[in-house]
Amino acid sequence: MRVFATRHPIWTAILAIVAVVLLWAIFAVWPEGLEDVIGRKKIFLNALFNGVTLGGLYFLVASGFTLIFGLMRNVNLAHGSLYLIGGYVGFYTADITGWWLLAFPVAFIIVGLIGVLMQIFVFRRMEGEDLRQTLVTIGISIVLADLMLWSFGGDFYNITPPQWLSGPLDTFFTTGYDRRGELIFLRYPSVRIVIFLAAVVVGLAMWLMLNRTRIGMLVRAGVDDRDMLSATGVRIQLVFACVFAFGAGLAGVAGVVGGTFQSVAPGEDTRFLLASLVVVIVGGMGSIPGAALGALLIGMAEQFGSVYFPTYAVVLTFLIMVVVLAFRPYGLLGRA
Amino acid sequence: MVAIDRPSVTARPSGLERVPAAYWVVGLLLLVMPAFASGFFLFQIMGWAFVLGLIALSLMFLAGYGGMVSLAQMSFAGLAGYLVAIFGVSGVSAVSQGWPWWVVIPLALAITMLFSTAVGWLAVRTEGIYTIMITLAIAAAFFYFTRQNYDVFNGFSGFNSVLPPQLFGVNWREAVPFYYLSLFWAAVGYFAVLYISRAPFGLALQGVRDNPRRMAALGYNVTAHRVAAYAFAGLIAGVGGILLTWQSQQISPGTVGIQPAIDILVIAVVGGLRHPIGAFIGALIYVLLKTFSTDVLISLGLSGERFQLLVGIGFLVVVFFSPDGFLGMWDKFRESRNRDPLTGTDRRQAP
């Protein structure tokens, strides 16, 4: 950070100003004039919260994608299908057992197993053939999408969170004064907050595991030089299978989260595949912090876009991608 | 082929004699087909195959000669179709300008080329797998944009009743005229790609595909060649898109969605990316599958809706076993036929 500050003083200053303005906008009570120009603070805060929590969901999907890409250079365009499978598995688990929390490990394990199968039967057989891998995963995603449409139909499935998470939560963010001059505080669905915190925990755990443990060391070494790592006697294929299982499992967990946030339906697979593509393109391929940054940016852009200029929300997302690509072709935190 | 490979004693044949026999057969067959084929077959099967083949041809040109797999080709085609509907005549009179066709079509193609150049400029900053992802993201953005924008693109419903102009007093949407129209443009596209692949630009592009650093060292502008390839591919896709709009009479976000974009990739890959004819072979297979698979599936006792499953599995099998698509299979078959079963040597080379 200090290196960044000394190298790019102007950028640091701009970022600091943006951060200060944002903090002020979040915590202060807005004056009348500002509310006239860009609408009420409640709308702004809701868009911000929705953007951040959506970013958490995007991070869960995209981090698995970027982890797999970073280590194995495998582009898994069936990642969205894994997400959707996770959603359906989670729905049925929660529906049959009645335990919402149980949906997460079950989806993680089942989708992780599917990921291992894909790694063994598809990616291991065509190592280094990027284009073929991509095409095969596209084929797999077409087949999986139709199989799921066949077995689950075109209905919308909604995973209901348990009782203790269903109500709104009082936050300490003010939205303004009421008629008696007292502060009003924002109320926000508690399930979203809990899930966002869970995403943060998952992200931190991943970061710690990658940077502080032996397995993380193996994975990072594999990212840098795969051949050298296998020459030192590490069973690289086992590491590959484990990481693939973990990345796929994360997609499955994200499916449960997405099913609770929104809904599980056909078409969500491409939507989330695209979201994770844009996130990793913006954040940088193979970088976990990059995925977090990209997910936050894209989630905010989508929500703020849909609130403040509804018809052009997609264009805003796209514009971010274009600007990032034009100046940093490998993403914000990516390496060449 | 054999005669060209060996040093021939006689003078090199010129003009029409150099055209291979297969071209004569296929060309004649296509020209006289309206004499015996039904209108449905001409319009729905052959016409559609030519149009989809044109769009897949633009992908084949980029991927086969430029090494850039772009999933945005359907967006270029769709943009051209949209522009024809916006500037020309359509059922949505509130948006359509109703300009004459000789303004509309060149304008639509020019804007499409501009768009594809811009996309190309963006996409060539990255390589290989990144290109696929970025063009897929662009295709998705275009799809969502057309669906959300009501001022220009008329949102979810798009444009209907987009008809070709009544040029020379012919209704170009009737089976036989449309067949010849699409055949003409397919042939133009095919021979243009074939010609460019042997022209200096195409050769330089193939050089850039194989070794960009060496080409840059030789003084070629790598980026400019790639962007130019995108522009040319955009032109081909634009022509295909206009024909597609006329054939289906409408253009809507569904035409430019993710699924059609991937379908174009499936067509090009199944046909084979090494030769322009692959795009048309793939398109014909796809159209035949799409038209008749419902009947086949129902006769097998399955629901007719499982078309995508059939396409997906077929695509998987082809990609898994023959990365070069049907052209690759054909080459393998020819090679194995020419090989002597006893010695394993090439029969043609044997004395």
Interface residues (C-beta under 8 A of the other chain):
Chain A: R73 V75 E129 D130 L131 R132 T134 L135 V136 I138 G139 I140 I142 V143 A145 D146 L147 W150 T270 L274 L277 V278 V280 I281 M285 P310 T311 Y312 A313 V314 V315 T317 F318 M321 V322 L325 A326 P329 Y330
Chain B: V69 L122 R125 T126 G128 I129 Y130 I132 M133 I134 L136 A137 I138 A140 A141 Y144 F145 Q148 N149 Y150 D151 I258 I262 L265 V266 V269 S303 E305 R306 Q308 L309 V311 G312 I313 F315 L316 V319 F320 P323
